[in-house]
Amino acid sequence: MQKTQTPSLSNPVHQHVCQQLSSLDDMTIKLWDWDHGFECTQFFEGHSHYVMQVKFNPKDTNTFASASLDRSIKVWGLGSAVPHYTLEGHERGVNCVDYYPSGDKPCILSGADDCIVKIWDIRCWPTVPNT
């Protein structure tokens, strides 16, 4: 039997507009627009293994983070095909990512197959896109 569609691994919904992200086992992230018949309006490529989870930033809903089995977390911006930056430091695949929801210190949390939960202070990372 031939596989016709890859199952979505993560599907966060944008808080303010009718958009949804999906992370797939084809290493891509897709942005879907509900107002236009659930049309795929943008692809995000850059991971080299399955994308396990994506999460919108609750304080800046034009950005989101992705966790991948390629051992990295990438932070993306809507409208840009390349990630703003990549967080590396896990020794095994990253399964989950989230933003710390309160306080004035913007942090990303990640959990991986190396049995480590990391807290990333995103004020320490560059704000210019990767090249």
Backbone as JSON, one array per atom type, in Angstrom:
{
  "sequence": "MQKTQTPSLSNPVHQHVCQQLSSLDDMTIKLWDWDHGFECTQFFEGHSHYVMQVKFNPKDTNTFASASLDRSIKVWGLGSAVPHYTLEGHERGVNCVDYYPSGDKPCILSGADDCIVKIWDIRCWPTVPNT",
  "N": [[0.85, -1.17, 0.0], [0.6, 2.18, -0.86], [1.83, 5.11, 0.61], [-0.01, 8.02, 0.98], [-0.25, 10.44, 2.27], [1.53, 12.25, 4.67], [1.43, 11.79, 8.16], [0.51, 14.33, 10.47], [2.54, 15.63, 13.01], [2.43, 17.62, 14.91], [0.26, 20.33, 15.67], [-0.16, 23.32, 16.17], [-2.34, 26.15, 16.72], [-2.67, 29.44, 15.52], [-2.99, 32.29, 17.64], [-4.35, 34.65, 16.96], [-5.07, 34.93, 14.27], [-6.54, 33.1, 11.55], [-4.79, 30.69, 11.22], [-2.74, 27.79, 11.02], [-0.09, 25.67, 12.08], [1.69, 22.83, 10.86], [3.68, 20.07, 11.65], [5.74, 17.72, 10.1], [6.63, 14.31, 9.22], [8.21, 14.46, 7.03], [10.22, 16.24, 7.31], [9.46, 18.88, 7.09], [7.75, 21.99, 7.8], [4.54, 23.3, 7.72], [2.42, 26.06, 6.93], [-0.94, 26.71, 7.32], [-3.85, 28.2, 5.98], [-6.89, 29.0, 7.17], [-8.87, 30.74, 6.31], [-8.7, 30.68, 3.59], [-9.69, 28.27, 2.5], [-8.28, 26.29, 3.9], [-5.73, 26.29, 2.8], [-2.32, 25.61, 2.01], [0.0, 27.96, 2.78], [2.64, 28.54, 3.24], [5.9, 27.06, 3.32], [8.3, 25.7, 5.52], [11.57, 24.9, 5.65], [14.47, 23.2, 6.76], [15.27, 21.56, 8.77], [16.97, 18.44, 9.3], [15.9, 16.02, 9.91], [13.0, 14.27, 11.24], [10.42, 16.55, 12.18], [9.3, 17.1, 15.27], [7.68, 18.69, 16.94], [6.01, 21.83, 16.96], [5.69, 25.19, 18.15], [3.88, 28.14, 18.69], [5.12, 31.34, 19.63], [3.97, 32.73, 22.53], [4.19, 35.4, 23.21], [4.98, 36.72, 20.96], [3.39, 36.21, 18.32], [4.08, 36.0, 15.69], [6.29, 34.5, 15.49], [7.74, 31.23, 15.88], [8.77, 28.11, 17.37], [10.58, 25.11, 16.6], [11.0, 21.62, 17.17], [13.25, 18.99, 16.59], [14.25, 15.69, 15.49], [16.79, 15.91, 14.56], [18.39, 16.89, 16.49], [18.13, 19.57, 17.08], [16.7, 22.83, 17.84], [14.77, 25.15, 16.2], [14.12, 28.57, 15.59], [11.66, 30.4, 14.06], [10.24, 32.82, 11.78], [7.08, 33.98, 10.72], [6.52, 34.38, 7.3], [9.15, 34.25, 6.54], [11.41, 32.11, 4.97], [13.63, 30.95, 6.03], [15.17, 29.92, 9.13], [15.29, 32.08, 12.04], [17.22, 31.61, 14.02], [19.21, 28.85, 15.26], [19.13, 26.51, 17.84], [21.41, 24.53, 19.42], [22.54, 21.68, 21.21], [21.56, 19.48, 22.48], [22.19, 15.98, 22.85], [20.85, 13.96, 21.65], [17.87, 13.26, 19.69], [15.43, 15.91, 19.6], [12.35, 16.11, 21.12], [10.27, 17.7, 22.13], [9.15, 21.08, 22.5], [8.7, 24.28, 23.99], [7.49, 27.51, 24.96], [8.41, 29.46, 27.74], [5.82, 30.53, 29.69], [5.41, 32.8, 31.34], [6.54, 35.7, 33.18], [9.4, 37.96, 32.82], [11.56, 37.04, 31.5], [12.44, 35.8, 28.53], [12.18, 32.55, 27.59], [12.93, 29.36, 26.11], [11.89, 26.05, 26.36], [13.1, 22.74, 26.14], [12.89, 19.24, 25.44], [14.48, 16.1, 25.18], [15.63, 12.99, 23.62], [17.94, 12.45, 24.96], [17.36, 12.47, 27.57], [17.31, 14.9, 28.87], [16.16, 18.03, 29.96], [16.22, 21.19, 28.66], [16.71, 24.66, 29.29], [16.49, 27.51, 27.52], [17.76, 30.68, 27.3], [16.5, 33.03, 25.41], [17.27, 35.61, 24.99], [19.94, 35.62, 24.7], [20.6, 34.86, 22.16], [21.24, 35.44, 18.67], [19.43, 37.88, 16.71], [19.31, 38.0, 14.04], [18.75, 36.47, 10.84], [19.75, 33.04, 10.13], [22.42, 32.15, 7.91]],
  "CA": [[0.0, 0.0, 0.0], [1.39, 3.38, -0.98], [1.49, 6.18, 1.54], [-0.42, 9.18, 0.2], [-0.15, 11.66, 3.05], [2.28, 12.06, 5.89], [0.66, 12.24, 9.31], [1.02, 15.51, 11.14], [3.02, 15.33, 14.35], [2.11, 18.73, 15.8], [-0.65, 21.24, 14.97], [-0.61, 24.49, 16.94], [-3.19, 27.12, 16.04], [-2.31, 30.83, 15.8], [-3.94, 32.86, 18.6], [-5.06, 35.84, 16.51], [-5.55, 34.81, 12.9], [-6.97, 31.73, 11.21], [-3.67, 29.95, 10.66], [-2.3, 26.64, 11.8], [1.15, 25.04, 11.65], [1.78, 21.38, 10.99], [5.02, 19.52, 11.5], [5.56, 16.46, 9.4], [7.79, 13.43, 9.21], [9.01, 14.69, 5.82], [11.17, 17.25, 7.73], [8.98, 20.22, 6.78], [6.7, 22.62, 8.58], [3.65, 23.99, 6.79], [1.47, 27.02, 7.48], [-2.22, 26.53, 6.65], [-4.73, 29.36, 6.14], [-8.29, 28.57, 7.22], [-9.72, 31.67, 5.55], [-8.57, 30.38, 2.16], [-9.96, 26.86, 2.25], [-7.22, 25.49, 4.51], [-4.65, 26.25, 1.81], [-0.95, 25.73, 2.52], [0.49, 29.25, 2.31], [4.09, 28.66, 3.4], [6.71, 25.92, 3.73], [9.51, 26.01, 6.27], [12.5, 23.78, 5.52], [15.76, 23.47, 7.37], [15.64, 20.43, 9.62], [17.47, 17.29, 8.55], [15.22, 14.82, 10.41], [11.6, 14.53, 11.55], [10.05, 17.67, 13.04], [8.41, 16.46, 16.23], [6.72, 19.61, 17.52], [6.15, 23.27, 16.73], [4.92, 25.98, 19.11], [3.89, 29.58, 18.52], [5.57, 32.14, 20.76], [2.77, 33.42, 23.04], [4.45, 36.85, 23.33], [5.18, 37.23, 19.6], [2.76, 35.14, 17.56], [4.66, 35.91, 14.34], [7.42, 33.59, 15.57], [7.47, 29.92, 16.46], [9.93, 27.24, 17.55], [10.38, 23.72, 16.18], [11.89, 20.61, 17.75], [13.49, 17.96, 15.58], [15.15, 14.58, 15.82], [18.15, 16.26, 14.13], [19.02, 17.39, 17.71], [18.11, 21.03, 17.13], [15.49, 23.64, 17.94], [14.89, 26.3, 15.31], [13.14, 29.63, 15.81], [11.26, 30.87, 12.75], [9.3, 33.91, 11.68], [6.13, 33.86, 9.62], [6.93, 35.2, 6.17], [10.55, 34.0, 6.22], [11.61, 30.69, 4.68], [14.79, 30.46, 6.78], [15.02, 30.17, 10.56], [16.02, 33.2, 12.63], [18.4, 31.01, 14.61], [19.16, 27.44, 15.61], [19.65, 26.17, 19.16], [22.0, 23.19, 19.41], [23.12, 21.34, 22.5], [21.12, 18.15, 22.87], [22.99, 14.91, 22.27], [19.93, 13.07, 20.95], [16.77, 13.96, 19.06], [14.58, 16.76, 20.43], [10.96, 15.7, 20.94], [9.28, 18.7, 22.5], [9.61, 22.45, 22.68], [7.65, 25.19, 24.43], [7.93, 28.8, 25.47], [8.07, 29.72, 29.14], [4.67, 31.4, 29.47], [5.25, 33.98, 32.19], [7.76, 36.37, 33.58], [9.99, 38.87, 31.85], [12.71, 36.38, 30.89], [11.96, 34.93, 27.45], [12.9, 31.27, 27.55], [12.4, 28.21, 25.4], [12.15, 24.79, 27.04], [13.15, 21.62, 25.2], [13.13, 17.92, 26.0], [15.05, 15.26, 24.12], [15.9, 11.58, 23.89], [19.1, 12.34, 25.84], [16.78, 12.53, 28.92], [17.64, 16.2, 29.45], [15.32, 19.18, 29.67], [17.06, 22.38, 28.6], [16.07, 25.97, 29.34], [17.27, 28.39, 26.66], [17.47, 32.1, 27.44], [16.57, 33.47, 24.02], [17.89, 36.93, 24.89], [21.37, 35.41, 24.42], [20.76, 34.38, 20.79], [21.15, 36.53, 17.68], [18.1, 38.15, 16.14], [19.42, 38.05, 12.57], [18.53, 35.13, 10.29], [20.86, 32.18, 9.75], [22.78, 32.23, 6.48]],
  "C": [[0.89, 1.23, 0.0], [0.88, 4.46, -0.04], [1.17, 7.44, 0.74], [-0.28, 10.49, 0.96], [0.6, 11.37, 4.33], [1.46, 12.55, 7.08], [1.33, 13.44, 9.96], [1.4, 15.14, 12.57], [2.62, 16.4, 15.36], [1.3, 19.76, 15.04], [-1.07, 22.43, 15.8], [-1.39, 25.48, 16.09], [-2.76, 28.52, 16.48], [-3.39, 31.45, 16.69], [-4.82, 33.95, 18.01], [-5.58, 35.79, 15.08], [-5.86, 33.35, 12.61], [-5.86, 30.99, 10.48], [-3.27, 28.83, 11.61], [-1.0, 26.12, 11.21], [1.0, 23.53, 11.73], [3.23, 20.98, 10.8], [4.87, 18.09, 11.01], [6.81, 15.6, 9.47], [8.55, 13.49, 7.88], [10.0, 15.85, 6.05], [10.73, 18.68, 7.42], [7.97, 20.69, 7.83], [5.85, 23.38, 7.57], [2.72, 24.91, 7.55], [0.2, 26.94, 6.65], [-3.12, 27.73, 6.97], [-6.18, 28.91, 6.06], [-9.18, 29.44, 6.38], [-9.67, 31.43, 4.05], [-8.68, 28.88, 1.91], [-8.9, 25.92, 2.79], [-6.08, 25.24, 3.52], [-3.3, 26.37, 2.5], [-0.34, 27.0, 1.92], [2.0, 29.41, 2.46], [4.7, 27.35, 3.85], [7.91, 26.44, 4.51], [10.39, 24.77, 6.21], [13.83, 24.17, 6.13], [16.21, 22.38, 8.33], [16.08, 19.26, 8.75], [16.91, 15.96, 9.07], [13.78, 15.22, 10.75], [11.44, 15.76, 12.45], [8.97, 17.15, 13.98], [7.35, 17.39, 16.81], [7.04, 21.04, 17.09], [5.24, 24.0, 17.72], [5.03, 27.45, 18.75], [4.4, 30.24, 19.8], [4.37, 32.92, 21.28], [2.96, 34.94, 23.16], [4.72, 37.5, 21.98], [4.67, 36.16, 18.65], [3.16, 35.13, 16.09], [5.91, 35.05, 14.34], [6.99, 32.27, 16.19], [8.77, 29.14, 16.55], [9.57, 25.83, 17.09], [11.43, 22.83, 16.82], [12.03, 19.47, 16.76], [14.4, 16.85, 16.11], [16.56, 14.81, 15.28], [18.95, 16.91, 15.27], [18.98, 18.91, 17.85], [16.71, 21.58, 17.38], [15.73, 24.83, 17.03], [13.78, 27.29, 15.66], [12.92, 30.32, 14.47], [10.37, 32.1, 12.86], [8.36, 33.68, 10.52], [6.56, 34.83, 8.52], [8.38, 35.01, 5.77], [10.76, 32.5, 6.04], [12.8, 30.1, 5.44], [14.61, 30.77, 8.26], [15.8, 31.41, 11.0], [17.31, 32.72, 13.28], [18.12, 29.57, 14.99], [19.8, 27.25, 16.97], [20.14, 24.73, 19.11], [22.64, 22.92, 20.76], [22.65, 20.0, 23.03], [21.97, 17.1, 22.17], [22.15, 13.89, 21.52], [18.79, 13.91, 20.4], [15.89, 14.73, 20.03], [13.12, 16.43, 20.1], [9.93, 16.79, 21.23], [9.94, 20.05, 22.74], [8.42, 23.29, 23.15], [8.3, 26.48, 24.88], [7.52, 28.9, 26.92], [7.0, 30.8, 29.14], [4.59, 32.66, 30.31], [6.6, 34.59, 32.53], [8.33, 37.24, 32.48], [11.22, 38.28, 31.19], [12.22, 35.44, 29.8], [12.81, 33.67, 27.33], [12.16, 30.27, 26.69], [12.81, 26.98, 26.2], [12.17, 23.68, 26.0], [13.44, 20.33, 25.96], [13.53, 16.98, 24.88], [15.25, 13.82, 24.58], [17.17, 11.38, 24.72], [18.69, 12.45, 27.32], [17.14, 13.83, 29.64], [16.59, 17.21, 29.01], [16.23, 20.4, 29.72], [16.18, 23.62, 28.65], [17.0, 26.92, 28.59], [16.83, 29.83, 26.9], [17.62, 32.72, 26.07], [17.06, 34.9, 23.87], [19.36, 36.81, 24.52], [21.63, 35.03, 22.97], [20.59, 35.54, 19.82], [19.74, 36.69, 17.15], [18.16, 38.27, 14.63], [19.27, 36.64, 12.03], [19.84, 34.37, 10.07], [21.18, 32.4, 8.28], [23.16, 30.87, 5.98]]
}
